[in-house]
Amino acid sequence: MSKLITRTDYVWGSIVFDSRFDEMVKCISCLKEKRQLGLTYRNPYIVGGNHSRYEHSIGTYHVATLFINACQKFKEYFEISDMDANAFCLSALFHDLGHGAYSHAFERFSNTVHEEETISKVLLLEKKIDTLFGVGMCNKVISILRNSYSIKKDGNYDISETPDLAFVLSALMSGAIDVDRIDYLSRDSLNVYGKTKDFTDIFSYMEIDLVNDAPKIVFDQRCIPILEDYFLTRFRNYSDIYFQEFTNVLDKYFEYFIRDNYTKGEITPDLEESRVDMEIKNGPYKTHRAKRSAEVIRGEGHDSILIRSFENQTDLNVFIAKLSSIVDLDDYYFSKIIRKVVIYDSKKNNVLIKIGDKVVDFSEVSQIIKDRISKEIISVFVDLNLLEHKFEELEIRKKDLKVTIKKIKNLFNSSIYEVEKKFLIDPSDMDKIANLINSMSPLDETTNIDLYFSYPNMPSEISIRLREDKEYTIKLPATDSTSLTKRQEHTFDKDLTQEKFLDKARYILTENGYQIDGQIFKSLSIVTRRLKCELKIKYSTLEVAIDSSEYTSRVRKDTDQMIEIELKSGNAIDLWYFVESIREKFELVDCHDSKYSRAIQKTSI
């Protein structure tokens, strides 16, 4: 009888091996230096994530033993031989043996598939495996690994007509449930969030039932909350850990470092993670980009990286069209990253729930998981350090570099679909800008005179205004939470006397809970000379207004010069192009305040 050995695991507690499996554990010792989450532990926005694939593999073995024990309930359908049970547990122990340095980060660009590498490495252990577990055991393990890979990759699997262990395994994996995922979701959640997750109870709710005269794995309805937690945890972990924005960026710098610092012959799954770690820390660095990548991975120089994430491909395409008009999208300093994961799809996955005599798809009864739950993470980044180095190589003037970097920063800080832009301009540029716009389309001139009223300690979000004896307006925050503008606006025509208007203002404000102590008095005037026109830019119509405003309060006077550009119809890209063409010639300062807010700031009311 084999001797039993107990190992302690921080997720599952005591894990028991017989001496044969303990010998096999020694064969995966190379995974001790390979981090389960790759470069995640280098991500400054994530705490933890430094655990190894060795720990995960032992944990997966333990979950496999729990699965085998749970399948004993199916004795009326099939018996699980020792050889089948051992083969499955060995496949769990070996399943990550083929991972390269930094796991999936390495796999994404090295043209290697860790599942295929795993099979190759298990074949090298054939003599040892068959000696300890019996002739043919290695082939059984490889068969399980190949079937698991086929299901994960394509959803394809061979299922026997008579239920057996392979039948149960394939049915679970087709529903995106397996011993590998159960361990890494539990282990990663504990290491990153400090939360213990145990999804092994899923096994206790498995049943075999006939569905359309064919045997199927179904789950008792009491399992619904556990399954919901399982799929939501996967969704959260992919969004916030595995495909977190900066983790994706670090993966790209890792690719830069490996490609630039090693020969093709060295870029194999056998490249040791400890060697890569040492050379990231100390060099040598064969290229400037390798050195820069090592700095970023070490946590240095992140302020020179501009990152932008997108909700969809359309937004990405708009942004890239703008960026490509500023600078060539050279892979040396620019990268586009798209990661996609499907957590549950009722057309592909197959999780069946038994409620009484009925069997239905999980998505039909879950209050959380519906037909499809998926996530697409889309982002781009530009490394300004590498951009500067590329410009130096191309002998581009520093002045041009400075202008280009400023444009890129403006773009990364702007909204994707802006329909209006407002800028402060230098007074000395006022006439020059007006002449430029007038050469494109004649400018019409108007003058607006706005009088603003106040009372002692009036909140800044309130505005009481008279425009040129034409219109009275009261603006204050909306009380209706469904309001799109988040403001109430009350307008009265010019026939109202100023005295009656101020009485109405007092009434409206009091009704909305504002306490008015003292008189409402004229506090500010704004006189604006406006030059305005409509421009046809490509397929769009823009309204351009150039304003010179004079602010007069009871304390002092001041002025502002502004240009406002609004997209009236057409494409937001045309607005952006036009704004950038003006930026090239003049110093524009983004302004997000109203004239009233600017007047208050500048005249110290």
C-alpha positions in Angstrom: 0.0 0.0 0.0 1.3 3.4 -0.9 2.4 5.7 1.8 0.2 8.9 2.3 1.8 12.3 2.4 -0.1 15.5 3.5 0.7 18.9 2.1 -0.8 22.2 3.4 -2.4 24.5 1.0 -3.6 28.1 2.0 -6.8 27.7 -0.2 -7.9 24.1 0.5 -6.1 23.2 3.7 -4.7 19.7 4.0 -4.2 17.9 0.7 -3.4 14.2 0.8 -1.2 12.4 -1.8 -0.1 8.8 -1.9 3.6 8.4 -2.5 3.2 7.8 -6.3 1.5 11.2 -6.7 4.1 12.8 -4.5 6.7 11.6 -6.9 4.7 13.2 -9.7 4.5 16.5 -7.8 8.3 16.6 -8.0 8.0 16.6 -11.8 6.1 19.9 -11.8 8.6 21.7 -9.5 9.6 23.9 -12.6 6.2 25.6 -12.1 7.3 27.1 -8.8 9.0 30.0 -10.6 6.1 30.6 -13.0 3.5 33.0 -11.7 -0.1 32.0 -12.1 -1.2 35.6 -13.1 1.8 36.5 -15.2 2.6 40.2 -14.9 -0.4 41.0 -12.7 1.8 41.2 -9.6 3.7 44.1 -11.3 0.4 46.0 -11.9 0.3 49.0 -9.4 -3.5 48.9 -9.5 -3.8 45.3 -8.2 -2.6 44.1 -4.8 -1.3 40.5 -4.7 -1.2 38.0 -7.5 2.3 36.7 -6.9 1.3 33.0 -6.5 2.7 30.3 -8.7 1.4 27.7 -11.2 2.9 25.1 -8.9 0.4 26.0 -6.1 -2.4 26.1 -8.6 -1.6 22.7 -10.1 -1.6 21.1 -6.7 -4.9 22.8 -5.9 -6.3 21.6 -9.2 -5.3 18.0 -8.3 -7.1 18.4 -5.0 -10.3 19.6 -6.7 -10.0 16.7 -9.1 -10.0 14.3 -6.1 -13.2 16.0 -4.8 -14.8 15.6 -8.2 -13.9 11.9 -8.3 -15.4 11.4 -4.9 -18.6 13.2 -6.0 -18.9 11.0 -9.0 -19.2 7.9 -6.7 -22.9 8.8 -6.5 -23.2 7.6 -10.2 -22.4 3.9 -9.3 -25.7 2.8 -10.8 -24.6 4.1 -14.1 -20.9 3.4 -14.1 -17.9 2.4 -12.0 -14.8 4.5 -11.8 -11.7 2.4 -12.0 -8.6 3.3 -10.2 -6.9 3.7 -13.5 -9.5 6.3 -14.7 -9.4 8.1 -11.4 -5.6 8.3 -11.3 -5.5 9.4 -15.0 -7.8 12.3 -14.3 -6.0 13.4 -11.2 -2.7 13.2 -13.0 -4.1 15.3 -15.9 -5.2 17.9 -13.3 -1.7 17.9 -11.7 0.1 18.2 -15.1 -2.4 20.5 -17.0 -0.1 23.7 -16.8 3.2 22.0 -17.3 3.7 23.6 -20.7 3.4 27.2 -19.7 6.2 29.5 -20.6 7.6 32.5 -18.6 4.8 34.8 -17.4 2.2 32.3 -18.6 -0.3 33.7 -21.1 1.7 36.9 -21.7 4.4 34.8 -23.3 1.9 32.6 -25.2 0.1 35.5 -26.9 3.1 36.4 -29.1 5.4 33.3 -29.1 3.3 31.1 -31.4 3.2 28.5 -28.7 0.1 26.8 -27.2 0.7 25.7 -23.6 -1.7 22.8 -23.9 0.3 21.3 -26.7 3.6 22.0 -24.8 2.0 20.2 -21.8 1.3 17.1 -23.8 4.9 17.1 -25.1 6.3 17.4 -21.6 4.0 14.7 -20.2 5.2 12.4 -23.0 8.8 12.8 -21.7 7.5 11.4 -18.4 5.9 8.4 -20.0 8.3 5.8 -18.5 8.0 7.2 -15.0 4.2 7.5 -15.1 3.7 4.0 -16.5 6.2 2.5 -14.0 4.3 4.0 -11.0 0.7 3.7 -12.3 0.7 0.9 -14.8 1.4 0.5 -18.6 -0.9 2.8 -20.7 -1.4 5.4 -17.9 0.5 8.1 -19.8 -1.6 7.6 -22.9 -4.8 7.9 -20.8 -3.6 11.2 -19.2 -2.7 12.6 -22.7 -6.2 11.6 -24.0 -7.9 13.5 -21.2 -5.6 16.6 -21.7 -6.3 16.5 -25.5 -10.1 16.2 -25.0 -10.1 19.1 -22.4 -8.1 21.3 -24.8 -10.5 20.5 -27.7 -13.5 21.5 -25.6 -12.0 24.7 -24.4 -10.8 25.7 -27.8 -13.6 24.7 -30.1 -16.4 23.3 -27.9 -15.8 19.9 -29.6 -15.8 16.7 -27.7 -16.5 13.0 -28.2 -19.2 11.8 -25.8 -20.1 8.2 -25.2 -23.6 7.0 -25.5 -23.3 5.3 -22.1 -22.5 7.6 -19.2 -19.0 7.2 -17.8 -16.4 9.5 -16.2 -15.4 11.0 -19.6 -19.1 11.7 -20.2 -19.4 13.7 -16.9 -16.2 15.6 -17.5 -17.1 16.6 -21.0 -20.6 17.6 -20.0 -19.2 19.9 -17.2 -16.6 21.4 -19.5 -19.1 22.2 -22.2 -20.8 24.3 -19.6 -17.4 26.1 -18.8 -17.1 24.3 -15.4 -14.0 22.3 -14.7 -11.5 21.6 -11.9 -8.9 24.0 -13.4 -11.3 27.0 -13.3 -12.6 26.1 -9.9 -9.1 26.3 -8.3 -7.9 29.4 -10.1 -11.1 31.4 -9.4 -10.8 30.4 -5.7 -7.0 31.0 -5.5 -6.9 34.2 -7.5 -9.8 35.7 -5.6 -8.1 34.9 -2.3 -4.7 36.3 -3.4 -6.1 39.5 -5.0 -9.3 40.3 -3.0 -8.6 38.4 0.2 -12.0 36.6 -0.3 -12.4 32.9 0.1 -14.4 31.3 -2.7 -15.3 27.6 -2.8 -17.2 26.3 -5.8 -16.6 22.6 -5.2 -20.2 22.3 -3.8 -21.2 22.4 -7.5 -20.2 18.7 -7.7 -22.7 17.7 -5.0 -25.6 19.0 -7.0 -24.8 17.0 -10.2 -27.3 14.5 -11.4 -27.7 12.3 -14.5 -31.1 12.6 -16.2 -32.6 11.8 -19.6 -33.2 14.9 -21.7 -34.9 14.2 -25.1 -34.1 10.5 -24.5 -30.4 11.2 -24.1 -28.4 11.1 -20.8 -27.3 14.5 -19.6 -25.6 16.1 -16.6 -28.1 18.3 -14.8 -28.0 20.4 -11.6 -30.5 20.5 -8.8 -32.1 24.0 -8.6 -30.5 24.5 -5.2 -27.2 25.0 -7.1 -28.4 28.1 -8.9 -26.9 30.7 -6.4 -23.5 28.8 -6.5 -23.5 28.8 -10.3 -24.4 32.5 -10.4 -21.5 33.3 -8.1 -19.2 31.1 -10.1 -20.0 32.8 -13.4 -20.0 36.3 -11.9 -16.6 35.7 -10.3 -15.2 34.7 -13.6 -16.6 37.8 -15.2 -15.2 40.0 -12.4 -11.8 38.4 -12.5 -11.5 38.7 -16.2 -12.5 42.4 -16.1 -10.5 43.4 -13.0 -7.6 41.0 -12.9 -6.7 39.0 -16.0 -7.6 41.6 -18.6 -7.3 44.7 -16.4 -6.3 47.7 -18.5 -2.7 48.1 -17.2 -2.1 44.4 -17.0 -2.8 44.3 -20.8 -0.3 47.1 -21.2 2.4 45.3 -19.2 1.8 42.2 -21.3 2.7 44.3 -24.4 5.9 45.7 -22.8 6.8 42.1 -21.9 6.5 41.2 -25.6 8.7 44.2 -26.5 11.3 43.1 -24.0 11.4 39.4 -25.1 11.4 40.2 -28.8 14.2 42.8 -28.5 16.3 41.0 -26.0 16.3 37.4 -27.1 17.0 35.4 -30.2 14.3 33.4 -31.9 16.0 30.3 -30.7 15.7 31.5 -27.1 12.0 32.4 -27.3 10.6 29.0 -26.3 8.5 27.8 -23.3 11.8 26.7 -21.8 13.0 30.3 -21.4 13.3 30.5 -17.6 11.2 33.1 -15.8 13.9 33.6 -13.2 16.4 34.5 -16.0 13.8 37.0 -17.5 13.2 38.5 -14.0 16.9 39.0 -13.5 17.5 40.6 -16.9 14.5 42.9 -16.5 16.0 44.0 -13.3 19.7 44.3 -14.2 20.0 43.9 -18.0 21.8 43.6 -20.3 19.5 45.4 -22.7 20.1 45.0 -26.4 17.9 47.9 -27.5 16.5 51.2 -26.2 13.0 49.7 -26.3 14.1 46.6 -24.3 15.5 49.0 -21.7 12.4 51.1 -21.6 10.2 48.0 -21.4 12.2 46.7 -18.4 11.7 50.1 -16.7 7.9 50.0 -17.2 7.7 46.4 -16.0 9.7 47.4 -12.9 7.2 50.1 -12.2 9.2 53.1 -13.5 8.2 55.8 -16.0 4.5 55.1 -16.1 3.7 58.8 -16.4 5.0 58.7 -20.0 2.4 56.2 -21.0 -0.9 57.5 -22.4 -3.7 54.9 -22.1 -7.3 55.1 -23.4 -10.0 52.4 -23.1 -13.2 52.1 -25.2 -16.6 50.6 -24.8 -16.8 49.3 -28.4 -14.9 49.0 -31.7 -16.7 52.0 -33.2 -15.3 54.3 -30.5 -11.9 52.7 -31.1 -12.0 53.3 -34.8 -13.0 57.0 -34.3 -10.1 57.5 -31.9 -7.6 55.8 -34.2 -8.7 57.9 -37.1 -7.9 61.0 -35.1 -4.6 59.7 -33.7 -3.4 58.5 -37.2 -3.9 62.1 -38.4 -1.3 63.2 -35.8 1.3 60.5 -35.9 2.1 57.3 -37.7 0.8 54.4 -35.7 4.1 52.6 -35.4 4.2 49.5 -33.3 7.5 50.8 -31.8 5.5 53.2 -29.5 1.8 52.5 -30.2 -0.3 49.4 -29.5 -3.9 48.5 -29.9 -5.1 45.8 -27.4 -8.4 43.8 -27.7 -9.2 41.0 -25.3 -12.5 39.1 -25.5 -13.9 36.5 -23.2 -17.3 34.7 -23.3 -18.3 33.7 -19.7 -21.6 32.1 -20.6 -23.4 31.5 -23.9 -26.6 29.5 -23.8 -26.0 28.5 -27.5 -22.6 27.1 -26.8 -22.5 26.3 -23.1 -24.7 23.6 -21.7 -25.6 24.0 -18.0 -29.0 22.4 -17.4 -31.1 22.9 -14.2 -33.7 20.4 -13.0 -36.8 22.0 -11.4 -39.2 19.2 -10.4 -39.7 17.2 -13.5 -38.6 19.9 -15.9 -35.0 20.5 -17.2 -34.2 24.0 -18.5 -31.2 26.0 -19.5 -29.5 27.8 -16.6 -30.1 31.2 -18.3 -33.8 30.6 -18.2 -34.1 30.4 -14.5 -31.2 32.6 -13.3 -32.0 36.2 -12.3 -28.5 37.3 -13.2 -27.0 35.1 -16.0 -29.0 35.5 -19.2 -28.5 34.2 -22.7 -25.0 35.5 -23.0 -22.5 37.2 -20.7 -19.3 38.3 -22.3 -16.7 41.0 -22.0 -14.6 42.8 -24.6 -11.7 44.9 -23.3 -10.4 47.4 -25.8 -7.6 49.9 -25.3 -4.7 51.7 -26.9 -1.6 53.2 -25.5 1.2 55.5 -26.7 4.6 55.5 -25.0 5.9 59.1 -25.2 9.4 58.0 -24.3 9.6 55.6 -27.2 8.0 58.1 -29.5 10.7 60.7 -28.6 13.4 58.1 -29.3 11.9 57.2 -32.7 11.7 60.9 -33.6 15.4 61.2 -32.6 16.3 58.3 -34.8 14.4 59.9 -37.7 16.2 63.2 -36.9 12.8 65.0 -36.6 13.1 68.5 -35.0 12.4 68.7 -31.2 10.0 71.5 -32.0 7.9 69.2 -34.1 8.1 66.5 -31.4 6.8 69.0 -28.8 3.9 69.9 -31.0 3.1 66.3 -31.8 3.2 65.2 -28.1 0.9 68.1 -27.2 -1.7 67.1 -29.9 -1.5 63.5 -28.7 -2.1 64.5 -25.1 -5.0 66.7 -26.1 -6.6 63.8 -27.9 -6.1 61.3 -25.1 -7.8 63.8 -22.7 -10.7 64.6 -25.0 -14.1 63.0 -25.3 -14.6 60.6 -28.2 -17.8 62.2 -29.6 -17.5 65.8 -28.5 -20.1 68.0 -30.2 -18.9 71.3 -28.7 -15.5 72.8 -27.8 -14.8 76.0 -26.0 -11.4 77.6 -25.6 -9.8 80.7 -24.0 -7.6 82.6 -26.5 -4.9 85.2 -26.2 -6.2 88.7 -26.8 -3.4 89.3 -29.3 -4.7 86.4 -31.4 -8.3 87.6 -31.4 -8.2 89.5 -34.7 -6.0 86.8 -36.4 -8.4 84.0 -35.5 -11.4 86.2 -36.7 -9.6 86.9 -40.0 -8.9 83.2 -40.5 -12.5 82.2 -39.8 -13.9 85.0 -41.9 -11.8 83.8 -44.9 -13.7 80.5 -44.7 -17.1 82.0 -44.1 -18.3 85.6 -43.5 -18.8 86.4 -39.8 -21.9 88.1 -38.5 -21.4 90.5 -35.5 -23.8 90.8 -32.6 -23.6 92.3 -29.1 -25.3 90.7 -26.1 -25.7 92.5 -22.7 -26.5 90.2 -19.8 -27.4 91.5 -16.3 -27.1 89.0 -13.4 -28.8 89.4 -10.0 -27.7 88.0 -6.7 -28.5 88.0 -3.0 -26.3 87.6 0.1 -24.7 84.1 0.2 -26.5 82.9 -3.0 -25.2 79.4 -4.0 -23.1 79.4 -7.1 -25.3 76.9 -8.9 -28.1 79.5 -9.1 -28.3 82.0 -12.0 -30.8 85.0 -12.2 -30.3 86.8 -15.6 -31.8 89.5 -17.7 -30.7 89.5 -21.4 -30.9 92.9 -23.1 -34.4 93.7 -21.8 -35.6 90.8 -23.9 -35.7 87.7 -21.6 -35.5 86.9 -18.0 -34.1 83.5 -16.9 -33.8 81.7 -13.6 -31.6 78.5 -13.5 -31.2 76.2 -10.5 -30.5 72.5 -9.8 -33.2 70.1 -10.8 -35.2 68.3 -8.1 -36.3 65.6 -10.5 -33.6 62.9 -10.6 -34.7 61.8 -14.1 -33.8 65.2 -15.6 -31.3 65.0 -18.4 -29.9 68.5 -17.9 -29.9 68.3 -14.1 -31.2 71.9 -14.1 -34.5 73.7 -13.8 -34.9 76.7 -16.1 -37.7 79.3 -15.8 -38.0 81.8 -18.6 -40.1 85.0 -18.7 -40.6 87.4 -21.6 -39.5 91.0 -21.8 -43.0 92.5 -21.0 -42.4 91.6 -17.3 -41.0 94.5 -15.3 -37.7 93.9 -13.5 -39.4 94.4 -10.1 -42.0 91.7 -10.9 -39.4 89.3 -12.2 -37.3 89.6 -9.0 -40.5 88.9 -7.0 -41.0 85.7 -9.1 -37.4 84.7 -8.6 -37.8 85.1 -4.8 -40.9 82.9 -4.9 -39.4 80.2 -7.1 -36.2 80.0 -5.0 -38.2 79.9 -1.7 -40.5 77.1 -3.1 -37.3 75.1 -3.9 -36.0 75.4 -0.4 -33.6 78.3 -0.7 -33.5 80.9 2.1 -33.1 84.5 0.8 -31.9 87.0 3.4 -32.0 90.6 2.1 -32.7 92.1 -1.2 -32.0 90.7 -4.7 -29.7 93.1 -6.4 -27.9 93.6 -9.7 -24.4 92.1 -9.1 -22.8 91.6 -12.5 -23.0 92.6 -16.1 -21.5 90.8 -19.1 -21.2 92.6 -22.4 -20.2 90.2 -25.2 -19.2 91.1 -28.8 -19.8 88.0 -30.8 -18.6 87.1 -34.3 -20.4 84.0 -35.6 -20.7 81.9 -38.7 -21.5 78.4 -40.0 -18.7 76.4 -41.7 -19.0 73.5 -44.0 -16.1 71.1 -43.2 -16.1 68.0 -45.3 -19.6 66.4 -44.6 -20.3 68.4 -41.5 -21.7 71.8 -40.5 -19.9 73.7 -37.6 -21.1 76.8 -35.8 -18.1 79.0 -34.8 -18.5 81.9 -32.4 -15.6 84.2 -31.4 -16.5 86.2 -28.2 -14.9 89.1 -26.6 -16.5 89.6 -23.2 -16.3 92.4 -20.6 -17.3 91.5 -17.0 -18.3 94.3 -14.6 -19.1 93.6 -11.0 -19.6 95.9 -8.0 -15.9 95.3 -7.3 -13.9 95.3 -10.5 -13.8 94.8 -14.3 -12.1 92.1 -16.3 -12.3 90.5 -19.8 -12.1 87.2 -21.6 -11.7 86.2 -25.2 -13.1 82.8 -26.3 -13.9 80.7 -29.3 -16.7 78.2 -29.2 -17.1 75.6 -31.9 -20.2 73.4 -32.1 -21.1 70.5 -34.4 -24.5 71.2 -35.8 -24.7 68.2 -38.1 -22.3 65.6 -39.4 -19.3 63.7 -38.0 -17.5 64.4 -34.7 -14.2 63.6 -36.4 -14.7 66.7 -38.6 -15.1 68.8 -35.5 -11.9 67.4 -34.1 -9.9 67.9 -37.3 -11.0 71.5 -37.5 -10.1 72.2 -33.8 -6.7 70.7 -34.4 -6.1 72.9 -37.4 -6.8 75.9 -35.2 -4.6 74.5 -32.5 -1.7 74.3 -34.9 -1.7 78.0 -35.4 -2.8 79.4 -32.1 -2.5 78.7 -28.4 -5.9 77.5 -27.2 -6.7 76.8 -23.6 -9.6 74.4 -22.9 -12.5 76.0 -21.0 -15.3 74.1 -19.3 -16.8 77.1 -17.4 -19.7 79.3 -18.5 -19.2 83.0 -19.0 -21.1 83.6 -15.8 -18.7 81.3 -13.8 -15.7 82.9 -15.5 -17.0 86.4 -14.6 -17.5 85.4 -10.9 -14.0 84.0 -10.8 -12.4 87.0 -12.4 -14.3 89.8 -10.8 -14.2 88.3 -7.3 -17.9 88.7 -6.4 
